[in-house]
Amino acid sequence: MAEWVMRCAAKIKPFWQSEAKWWTGLGFVFGFVFACTPHAVAPLGTGCAAAFFMAGQPLGALIGSLCGAWIAASYPQTLALLLYAIGVCIVYARGKAIRAADKLLLLCVCWSAALPLFYFGHPDLLMTGLANLSLSLCAAVCMAGGIRATRSLLQRRVPAVSSQLALWLCCALLLYALTPLQYEKFSLPSAAACLFILLSACMQGVETVAVGVLLASACVLGGAGTEFAGSLAFCALGVAGARALGKWGIAGALVVCAFLMSSFITPALRLAEASTAACVFVCLPRRFLRALSVDAAERARTEAELALSALRGQLMDAANVLREAAPLFESADGFAQRQMLAVSNALISLSQGRAAARRRYDVAIGAAAIPKAGSHETGDSMGMRQIDGKLALLLSDGMGSGHAAHGESAAAIALFGDLLSIGFALAEALECVNRLLMRRAADADMFATMDALLFDLSKGRAQFIKYGAPPSYILRGGSVHTLYAEALPAGIVKEARPALHEAALQRGDTVVLMTDGAYEALGAELTRSLLEDVGGANTADDAAQALLARAREKSGADDMSVIVARIA
């Protein structure tokens, strides 16, 4: 016997420690209350059982509904619930999940089986039975949505609009079920309606008026007078206006409105009912009311911040793993270790976030390109990126012309821009581009030049990066300044390193980048062309088009590309 008790305790313990016990108890209470409703058309117990079955917790609701229906002598509902309980047992015995629509279909079949026994004696009875069936299905859908909304609120998530509507419909059904519990001096449904209005004021704001009208309509259907409905709607309006005053202000507004209504309208909402609801509301945990009072936008923002914080933690963990694993990847020149550490640093940078610096400079950009004579595709590639308050202008010239050359230059531009975007340091990004082009050139002798400008839009500092590219030019005050240094193109040898220049740019400066084709075509006239075609142009785009047209007049022996950037 003791061993059997221990086995039973071992099976019950996981259930008792989980939240399922709360939903089972809640289902029992609601099922009992709904099934006890004495109204002629009120099969709410079956709807409650189906709703909790759709939510995955049917046991408590089924037992409570059966007990309530039997006590209320609602034999059609009792039979439908017995059949539904058998169907639920069969579903769980098979161990196969079924859709929510199938659970509703099962409810429809169970009610249909009860119709011939209780509702076929007279046409009026048949209509009552069909109304019971329809209302049962409607109640099941509404209560299932209310359960979803309740779970979302308990998890501090924003319920969907449809779930919020279903939640207030469930409250209206509960008031309809509680309507008989009225006494000469006190009405439990009225007090419950007041409490629902207070909670709605925390959650909905102005929409509380609509909720009050809905709840009042449910009470009227249950037998309350129209004066009560008007009083409840007036109280909802007053409570909605006091939302900014906190829970004490909301509760006080309800009591004041109820006092006014009970003083001038008889019968109306009694002061005792409103005071009881206000006391219960004030005693609710502040954390619960704070969760309700956060509006949808703020709650969504809080969820996004929590998700972002979790993502940043995962990025930091990944960065630490890569940093620990980097020494395991041994190579003769240490390239693999450097790249893994670069990835780790990039992940750390992403996890810490990047504060946007104040932008003090604007850049107008113009670009123009043309393939060499007789070719349909240029071997040059151009790109632009905005990275952490910096503007990156990228220009690459693949060896030769045509599709193959364009593939090399496009690969260099894309990889370099992507690496900078995710937070790679400049040195590691350039080394990775060089190795990539070397790998692509293993089967074919291919390489590419790369010309890049990184301009800090807040400080005005510029970095010029050149992998075998021709000079860059800065036009300032009618003068042309040249930036150039010898460097091998990317993709030839592992030891290839780019030439780096730094300069402080000013408003009114114009920067010109070009490929070898345009540079060689302009030749001795390059400085004059820069002053006339670029300096005299209205826009950066006009400047790029004019400079390329001048180069095209001189020669068409190679692909030509030009980028013009004006600082403002």
C-alpha positions in Angstrom: 0.0 0.0 0.0 2.8 2.4 0.9 4.6 1.6 -2.3 1.4 2.3 -4.3 1.0 5.7 -2.5 4.6 6.6 -3.3 4.1 5.7 -7.0 0.9 7.9 -7.1 2.8 10.7 -5.4 5.6 10.5 -7.9 3.1 10.8 -10.8 1.3 13.7 -9.1 4.4 15.7 -8.1 5.3 17.0 -11.6 1.7 18.1 -12.2 1.6 19.8 -8.8 4.8 21.7 -9.5 3.8 22.9 -12.9 1.3 25.7 -13.9 -1.1 23.0 -15.1 -2.7 22.8 -11.7 -3.7 26.4 -11.9 -5.3 26.0 -15.3 -7.0 22.8 -14.1 -8.5 24.6 -11.1 -9.5 27.6 -13.1 -11.2 25.3 -15.7 -13.1 23.6 -12.9 -14.4 26.8 -11.5 -15.4 28.4 -14.8 -16.9 25.1 -16.1 -19.0 24.8 -12.9 -20.2 28.4 -13.0 -21.0 28.4 -16.7 -22.8 25.0 -16.5 -25.0 26.1 -13.6 -26.5 29.0 -15.5 -30.3 28.6 -15.3 -31.1 30.5 -18.4 -33.0 28.6 -21.2 -30.4 29.2 -23.8 -27.1 28.9 -22.0 -25.0 25.8 -22.9 -21.8 27.7 -21.7 -20.4 24.7 -19.8 -19.8 22.7 -23.0 -18.2 25.8 -24.6 -15.9 26.2 -21.6 -14.9 22.5 -21.8 -14.1 22.8 -25.5 -12.2 26.0 -24.9 -9.9 24.5 -22.3 -9.5 21.4 -24.5 -8.3 23.7 -27.3 -5.9 25.2 -24.7 -4.6 21.8 -23.8 -6.1 21.6 -20.3 -9.5 19.9 -20.6 -9.6 17.9 -17.3 -10.7 20.5 -14.8 -13.2 22.2 -17.2 -14.8 18.8 -18.1 -15.3 17.8 -14.4 -16.5 21.2 -13.4 -18.9 21.5 -16.3 -20.3 18.0 -15.6 -20.9 18.8 -11.9 -22.5 22.1 -12.7 -24.8 20.7 -15.4 -25.9 17.8 -13.2 -26.6 20.1 -10.3 -28.6 22.5 -12.5 -30.5 19.5 -14.0 -29.4 20.6 -17.5 -29.6 17.0 -18.9 -29.0 17.9 -22.6 -25.8 19.6 -21.6 -24.9 16.8 -19.3 -25.2 14.3 -22.1 -23.3 16.4 -24.5 -20.5 16.8 -21.9 -20.4 13.0 -21.2 -20.0 12.4 -24.9 -17.4 15.1 -25.2 -15.4 13.6 -22.3 -15.5 10.2 -24.0 -14.2 11.9 -27.2 -11.4 13.6 -25.3 -10.3 10.3 -23.7 -10.2 8.7 -27.1 -8.1 11.5 -28.5 -5.6 11.3 -25.7 -5.5 7.5 -25.8 -4.5 7.6 -29.5 -1.7 10.0 -28.7 -2.2 12.0 -31.8 -2.6 15.8 -31.8 -5.7 17.2 -33.5 -6.4 20.7 -34.8 -8.6 23.2 -32.9 -11.1 23.0 -35.7 -11.4 19.2 -35.0 -12.0 19.9 -31.3 -14.9 22.2 -32.3 -16.2 19.6 -34.7 -16.2 17.0 -31.9 -18.3 19.4 -29.8 -20.7 19.9 -32.7 -21.1 16.1 -33.0 -21.7 15.6 -29.3 -24.5 18.3 -29.2 -26.0 16.9 -32.4 -26.3 13.5 -30.7 -28.2 15.1 -27.8 -30.7 16.9 -30.1 -32.9 13.8 -31.0 -33.4 12.9 -27.3 -34.4 16.3 -25.9 -35.3 18.7 -28.7 -37.3 16.8 -31.4 -40.7 16.9 -29.7 -41.7 20.4 -31.0 -40.4 22.9 -33.5 -39.8 25.4 -30.7 -37.7 22.9 -28.9 -35.7 22.1 -32.0 -34.9 25.8 -32.5 -33.8 25.9 -28.8 -31.5 23.0 -29.4 -30.0 24.5 -32.5 -29.5 27.8 -30.6 -27.8 25.9 -27.8 -25.5 24.2 -30.4 -24.6 27.6 -32.0 -24.1 29.4 -28.7 -21.9 26.5 -27.4 -19.6 26.8 -30.5 -19.4 30.6 -30.2 -18.7 30.5 -26.5 -15.9 27.9 -27.1 -14.2 30.2 -29.7 -14.5 33.3 -27.5 -13.2 31.5 -24.3 -10.3 30.0 -26.2 -9.3 33.5 -27.4 -9.7 34.7 -23.8 -7.4 32.0 -22.5 -4.7 33.0 -25.1 -5.0 36.6 -24.1 -4.7 35.7 -20.4 -1.6 33.6 -21.1 0.0 36.5 -23.0 -0.7 39.0 -20.2 0.8 36.6 -17.6 3.9 36.4 -19.8 3.9 40.2 -20.1 3.3 40.0 -23.9 0.9 42.0 -25.9 -2.2 39.9 -26.8 -3.5 40.1 -30.4 -6.4 42.5 -31.0 -8.7 39.5 -31.6 -7.6 37.9 -28.4 -8.3 41.1 -26.4 -11.8 41.2 -27.9 -12.3 37.6 -27.0 -11.2 38.3 -23.4 -13.8 40.9 -22.9 -16.4 38.7 -24.5 -15.5 36.0 -22.0 -16.0 38.6 -19.2 -19.4 39.4 -20.7 -20.4 35.7 -20.7 -19.3 35.4 -17.1 -21.5 38.3 -16.1 -24.4 36.6 -18.0 -23.7 33.4 -16.1 -23.5 35.2 -12.7 -26.7 37.3 -13.2 -28.8 35.1 -10.9 -26.5 35.7 -8.0 -28.2 39.0 -7.0 -29.4 39.9 -3.5 -31.5 42.6 -2.2 -28.5 44.8 -1.0 -25.7 43.4 -3.2 -25.2 42.1 -6.7 -22.2 40.0 -7.4 -22.4 40.5 -11.2 -22.5 44.3 -10.7 -19.4 44.1 -8.6 -17.7 41.9 -11.1 -18.6 44.3 -13.9 -17.0 47.1 -12.0 -13.8 45.2 -11.4 -13.6 44.3 -15.1 -14.0 48.0 -16.0 -11.2 48.9 -13.6 -8.9 46.3 -15.2 -9.9 47.4 -18.7 -9.0 51.0 -17.8 -5.4 49.8 -16.9 -5.2 47.8 -20.1 -7.2 49.6 -22.8 -7.5 53.3 -21.8 -10.3 55.1 -23.8 -11.6 51.8 -25.2 -12.8 51.1 -21.6 -16.1 52.8 -22.6 -16.7 50.2 -25.3 -15.9 47.5 -22.8 -18.3 49.0 -20.3 -21.1 49.0 -22.9 -20.4 45.4 -23.7 -20.5 44.3 -20.1 -23.6 46.3 -19.5 -25.3 44.6 -22.4 -24.5 41.2 -21.0 -26.0 42.2 -17.7 -29.2 43.4 -19.4 -29.5 40.1 -21.3 -29.3 38.4 -17.9 -32.1 40.5 -16.5 -30.6 43.8 -15.2 -32.4 47.0 -16.0 -31.4 49.6 -18.6 -30.7 52.1 -15.9 -27.9 49.9 -14.6 -26.5 49.7 -18.1 -26.4 53.5 -18.4 -24.8 53.8 -14.9 -22.1 51.2 -15.9 -21.3 53.0 -19.1 -21.0 56.4 -17.3 -18.6 54.8 -14.7 -16.5 53.4 -17.6 -16.2 56.9 -19.1 -15.1 58.3 -15.8 -12.6 55.6 -15.0 -11.1 55.9 -18.5 -10.5 59.6 -17.9 -8.7 58.9 -14.6 -6.2 56.4 -16.0 -3.3 58.8 -15.7 -3.9 59.1 -12.0 -2.7 55.6 -11.2 -4.6 52.8 -9.5 -5.9 54.9 -6.6 -7.2 57.5 -9.0 -8.9 54.9 -11.1 -10.5 53.3 -8.1 -11.6 56.7 -6.7 -13.1 57.7 -10.0 -15.3 54.6 -10.0 -16.5 55.2 -6.5 -17.3 58.8 -7.3 -19.2 58.0 -10.5 -21.2 55.2 -8.7 -22.1 57.6 -5.9 -23.4 60.1 -8.5 -25.4 57.5 -10.3 -26.9 56.0 -7.2 -27.9 59.5 -6.0 -29.7 60.6 -9.1 -30.8 57.3 -10.8 -32.8 54.5 -9.1 -32.3 51.6 -9.6 -28.6 52.0 -10.7 -25.2 50.8 -9.8 -25.0 50.7 -6.0 -22.2 52.3 -4.1 -21.5 49.1 -2.2 -20.8 47.1 -5.4 -18.5 49.8 -6.8 -16.7 50.1 -3.4 -16.2 46.3 -3.2 -14.7 46.2 -6.7 -12.5 49.2 -5.9 -11.1 47.5 -2.8 -10.4 44.3 -4.7 -8.7 46.3 -7.4 -6.5 48.3 -5.0 -5.4 45.1 -3.3 -4.2 43.5 -6.5 -0.4 43.2 -6.8 1.2 46.3 -8.2 3.3 44.2 -10.6 0.2 42.7 -12.1 -1.4 46.2 -12.6 1.8 47.6 -14.0 1.9 44.8 -16.6 -1.6 45.7 -17.6 -1.0 49.4 -17.7 1.9 49.2 -20.2 0.4 50.1 -23.5 1.0 47.9 -26.6 3.8 50.0 -28.1 5.7 50.2 -24.8 5.3 46.5 -24.1 6.4 45.6 -27.7 9.4 47.9 -27.2 10.2 46.1 -23.9 10.0 42.7 -25.6 12.3 43.9 -28.4 14.8 45.2 -25.8 14.8 41.8 -24.0 15.3 40.0 -27.3 18.1 42.3 -28.2 19.8 41.8 -24.9 19.6 38.0 -25.3 21.0 38.2 -28.8 23.9 40.4 -27.6 24.6 37.8 -24.9 24.7 35.0 -27.5 27.0 37.1 -29.7 29.4 37.6 -26.8 29.4 33.9 -26.1 30.2 33.1 -29.7 33.0 35.7 -29.7 34.5 34.2 -26.6 34.3 30.7 -28.1 36.1 31.8 -31.3 38.8 33.6 -29.3 39.4 30.4 -27.3 39.5 28.3 -30.4 41.7 30.5 -32.5 45.0 29.0 -31.2 43.9 25.6 -32.4 44.0 26.8 -36.1 47.7 26.8 -36.7 49.2 28.0 -40.0 52.6 29.0 -41.2 51.8 32.7 -41.4 49.1 32.8 -38.7 46.4 34.0 -41.2 43.7 31.7 -39.9 44.2 32.8 -36.3 44.1 36.5 -37.3 40.9 36.0 -39.2 39.2 34.1 -36.3 40.2 36.8 -33.9 38.9 39.4 -36.3 35.6 37.6 -36.4 35.6 37.5 -32.6 36.2 41.2 -32.4 33.5 41.9 -34.9 31.0 39.9 -32.8 32.0 41.8 -29.7 31.5 45.1 -31.6 28.0 43.9 -32.7 27.0 42.8 -29.2 28.0 46.1 -27.7 26.0 48.2 -30.2 27.2 51.2 -32.1 26.3 54.7 -31.1 25.5 56.9 -34.0 27.8 59.9 -34.2 26.4 63.3 -35.1 26.7 63.8 -38.8 28.4 67.0 -39.7 29.2 66.5 -43.4 27.1 65.5 -46.5 28.6 63.9 -49.6 27.2 64.2 -53.1 28.3 61.3 -55.3 28.5 60.9 -59.0 29.7 57.8 -60.9 30.2 56.8 -64.5 31.6 53.7 -66.3 32.0 52.4 -69.8 33.6 49.2 -71.3 36.4 49.3 -73.7 35.7 49.5 -77.4 34.3 46.3 -78.7 33.3 44.9 -75.3 29.8 44.6 -73.9 30.7 44.3 -70.2 33.2 46.3 -68.2 35.7 44.6 -66.0 35.4 47.4 -63.4 33.1 47.4 -60.4 32.0 50.2 -58.1 30.2 50.2 -54.7 29.1 52.5 -51.9 28.5 51.6 -48.2 27.6 53.6 -45.1 29.2 51.9 -42.1 29.0 53.3 -38.5 28.9 57.0 -39.6 31.5 56.5 -42.3 31.0 56.6 -46.1 32.9 54.0 -48.1 33.4 54.5 -51.8 34.9 51.4 -53.5 36.3 51.0 -57.0 38.0 47.9 -58.4 39.5 47.1 -61.8 39.7 43.4 -62.7 42.6 42.2 -64.9 41.5 42.5 -68.6 37.9 43.1 -69.6 34.6 41.3 -69.9 32.7 38.9 -67.6 35.7 37.2 -65.9 37.4 40.5 -65.0 34.1 41.9 -63.7 33.7 38.8 -61.5 37.1 39.4 -59.9 36.5 43.1 -59.2 32.9 42.6 -58.0 34.1 39.9 -55.6 36.7 42.2 -54.1 34.3 45.1 -53.7 31.5 42.9 -52.2 33.8 41.1 -49.7 35.6 44.2 -48.5 32.3 46.1 -48.0 30.7 43.2 -46.1 33.7 42.7 -43.8 33.8 46.4 -42.9 30.0 46.4 -42.4 30.1 43.6 -39.8 32.9 45.3 -37.9 36.2 43.8 -39.3 39.3 45.9 -38.6 40.7 47.5 -41.8 43.9 45.4 -41.9 42.2 42.1 -41.4 39.5 42.9 -44.0 42.2 43.9 -46.6 44.2 40.7 -45.9 41.1 38.6 -46.4 40.3 40.2 -49.7 43.8 39.6 -50.9 43.6 35.9 -49.9 40.2 35.5 -51.5 41.4 36.8 -54.9 44.5 34.5 -54.6 42.3 31.5 -54.1 40.0 32.5 -57.0 43.2 32.9 -59.1 44.4 29.4 -58.4 42.9 28.1 -61.6 43.3 31.3 -63.7 45.9 34.0 -63.4 43.5 36.8 -62.3 44.0 39.7 -60.0 42.3 43.1 -59.4 43.2 46.6 -58.2 41.2 48.2 -55.5 40.7 51.9 -54.7 38.7 52.9 -51.6 37.8 56.0 -49.8 36.6 55.8 -46.2 35.2 59.2 -45.1 34.2 59.9 -41.5 31.0 62.0 -41.8 31.3 63.4 -38.3 35.1 64.3 -38.1 35.9 64.9 -41.7 38.8 62.5 -41.7 39.4 60.4 -44.9 41.4 57.3 -45.5 42.5 56.4 -49.0 43.3 52.7 -49.6 45.1 51.6 -52.8 45.8 48.0 -54.0 47.7 48.8 -57.3 45.2 51.6 -58.1 46.1 54.9 -59.9 46.3 58.2 -58.0 43.3 59.9 -56.4 42.8 63.6 -56.6 41.4 66.3 -54.2 40.2 69.5 -55.7 40.4 72.4 -53.3 40.2 76.1 -54.0 41.2 75.8 -57.7 44.1 73.5 -57.0 44.6 69.8 -57.6 46.2 67.6 -54.9 47.5 64.1 -55.8 47.5 61.1 -53.5 49.5 58.1 -54.8 51.8 55.3 -53.6 53.1 52.2 -55.2 51.3 48.9 -54.2 50.7 45.6 -55.8 47.2 44.6 -56.9 45.2 42.2 -54.7 45.4 38.5 -55.5 49.1 38.3 -56.6 51.1 37.3 -53.5 50.3 36.7 -49.9 52.5 39.5 -48.7 50.7 42.2 -50.8 49.9 45.2 -48.6 47.9 48.2 -49.7 49.1 51.8 -49.6 47.2 53.9 -47.0 46.8 57.7 -46.9 45.0 59.9 -44.5 43.7 63.4 -45.1 41.4 65.9 -43.6 38.7 67.0 -46.0 36.8 70.3 -45.9 33.5 71.5 -47.1 33.8 72.3 -50.8 36.4 69.7 -51.5 35.9 67.3 -54.4 37.5 63.8 -54.5 38.0 61.9 -57.7 38.8 58.2 -58.0 39.4 56.5 -61.4 40.6 53.3 -62.9 43.7 52.8 -65.1 41.7 53.2 -68.3 40.6 56.7 -67.6 43.9 57.7 -66.0 46.0 56.6 -68.9 43.5 58.0 -71.5 43.6 61.5 -70.0 47.4 61.4 -69.7 49.0 64.9 -69.8 45.6 66.6 -69.9 44.5 65.1 -66.6 45.0 68.1 -64.4 43.3 70.5 -66.9 40.4 68.0 -67.3 40.0 67.8 -63.5 39.9 71.6 -63.2 37.5 72.2 -66.2 35.3 69.1 -66.3 35.1 68.4 -62.5 35.6 71.8 -61.0 33.3 73.5 -63.5 30.4 71.0 -63.3 27.1 71.8 -61.5 26.7 68.4 -59.8 28.9 65.5 -58.9 27.1 63.3 -61.5 27.7 65.9 -64.2 31.4 66.0 -63.2 31.8 62.2 -63.5 30.0 62.1 -66.9 32.1 65.0 -68.3 35.4 63.5 -67.1 34.5 60.1 -68.6 33.5 61.7 -71.9 36.8 63.5 -72.1 38.7 60.3 -71.4 36.6 58.4 -74.0 37.5 61.0 -76.7 41.2 60.3 -76.0 41.1 56.5 -76.1 38.9 53.4 -75.9 41.5 50.8 -75.3 40.4 49.9 -71.8 37.5 49.9 -69.4 37.0 53.3 -67.7 35.3 54.1 -64.4 35.1 57.4 -62.5 33.7 58.3 -59.0 33.4 61.9 -58.0 32.5 62.9 -54.4 31.7 66.5 -53.3 31.9 67.3 -49.6 29.3 69.7 -48.2 
